[in-house]
Amino acid sequence: MDESDVTRELRQEMETRIRLQPDYAQRVGNFGFLELEESWGDEATIINTARVSTTNRRVEKLEDFTDKERHLLYHLLSHNHGTPFESVHFRWRIIAPIFVFRQWMRHRIGTFNEFSQRYRKPLSAFYIPDTEARSVDGFELLTEEQMKRYQQIIEQTHAFYRETYDEVCGRLEEAESSGEIKAGQSGRNPYRGRARELLRNVMPVATYSDVYWTVNFRSLMNFFNLRRKPDAQYEIRMFADAGYEMFKRRLPLLGETMDRVLKERGGA
Ligand SMILES: Cc1cc2nc3c(=O)[nH]c(=O)nc-3n(C[C@H](O)[C@H](O)[C@H](O)COP(=O)(O)OP(=O)(O)OC[C@H]3O[C@@H](n4cnc5c(N)ncnc54)[C@H](O)[C@@H]3O)c2cc1C
């Protein structure tokens, strides 16, 4: 399938981001992408937030930590003292198939902003599972032949969208020049917008979308705990695993402490 301009631009942008932040940006799946674009706060933020209730002793940075601070961090995590972890925030850029976002957006404690198929045409990239993704214990569920058909059907759907939209735009131009409808005012064209709204209904959930997710660490921890488990769907698990590694690079002591607590609980 021909790559649309928007899709090509996005591919280039992903490459640029990976060059700029190699430890915090990576591709996932055939077109996906994950970046830990920004974060606010660190282990010292958590300690200082927790200590407001007990002492005036504050720490500036990780280098000031003694065993006391390390133990407090462990104690808070292992005893589910959740609110201090809400003082640290992360902003992720995620390019994933729509069906992955349907699961991701169930995580209500956090904020999402998404690419709009109302204001823009859909991306021409869609999810194609590789051999590992379409196998269980080495047994390939969808054959090469079935995968060909899978791709054909999606490509036909995209072609239907493109052709119909172009046709609608052609008719709109004619109607505008004949005076049947008013030429587009400044700003958004309601005719084209409505056409995109109607046509997006046929787009498959395998189509990629582009999202910002801003989330505090307590909620992020919940996401990692639920979506890194073996029973989470493979595709969202790939993102959760990649995100967990990025988080650990950003806040190594918190990552190490979380690994310890999970191990003690018999988790990952
Ligand atoms: C393997 C797996 C399978 C799943 N299958 C299904 C399925 O078949 N159908 C389905 O609908 N969902 C399914 N889910 C989604 C799941 O039920 C949760 O909606 C999702 O994992 C988000 O978790 P959460 O509610 O803990 O997260 P968040 O929405 O981020 O909430 C975080 C925490 O805040 C608290 N909280 C948030 N909102 C409320 C509230 N309204 N009232 C009280 N406390 C609140 C809770 O303590 C919650 O744990 C599945 C999830 C997983 C991991």
The ligand as a Gaussian input file, in Angstrom:
#p B3LYP/6-31G(d) Opt

LIG

0 1
 C       -5.662000      -9.132000      31.185000
 C       -6.769000      -8.125000      31.220000
 C       -8.002000      -8.446000      30.729000
 C       -9.058000      -7.515000      30.760000
 N      -10.271000      -7.848000      30.244000
 C      -11.286000      -6.957000      30.270000
 C      -12.579000      -7.281000      29.725000
 O      -12.807000      -8.367000      29.242000
 N      -13.550000      -6.331000      29.754000
 C      -13.343000      -5.110000      30.323000
 O      -14.259000      -4.281000      30.348000
 N      -12.136000      -4.765000      30.834000
 C      -11.113000      -5.652000      30.813000
 N       -9.891000      -5.299000      31.316000
 C       -9.690000      -3.923000      31.815000
 C       -9.666000      -3.858000      33.339000
 O      -10.908000      -4.242000      33.887000
 C       -9.350000      -2.418000      33.785000
 O      -10.361000      -1.556000      33.325000
 C       -8.048000      -1.908000      33.244000
 O       -7.040000      -2.857000      33.415000
 C       -7.648000      -0.612000      33.964000
 O       -7.313000      -0.924000      35.294000
 P       -7.670000       0.010000      36.515000
 O       -9.137000       0.221000      36.604000
 O       -6.975000      -0.568000      37.701000
 O       -6.899000       1.362000      36.074000
 P       -7.355000       2.883000      36.232000
 O       -8.624000       3.129000      35.531000
 O       -6.164000       3.700000      35.832000
 O       -7.613000       3.039000      37.766000
 C       -6.537000       2.954000      38.700000
 C       -7.128000       2.646000      40.064000
 O       -7.940000       3.742000      40.482000
 C       -9.082000       3.256000      41.179000
 N      -10.304000       3.660000      40.445000
 C      -10.351000       4.181000      39.186000
 N      -11.628000       4.467000      38.860000
 C      -12.379000       4.097000      39.906000
 C      -13.776000       4.129000      40.157000
 N      -14.655000       4.564000      39.256000
 N      -14.217000       3.670000      41.327000
 C      -13.367000       3.198000      42.267000
 N      -12.025000       3.136000      42.084000
 C      -11.537000       3.588000      40.927000
 C       -8.941000       1.739000      41.268000
 O       -8.264000       1.413000      42.462000
 C       -8.040000       1.422000      40.090000
 O       -7.301000       0.221000      40.245000
 C       -8.835000      -6.216000      31.304000
 C       -7.572000      -5.906000      31.818000
 C       -6.541000      -6.831000      31.774000
 C       -5.188000      -6.440000      32.305000

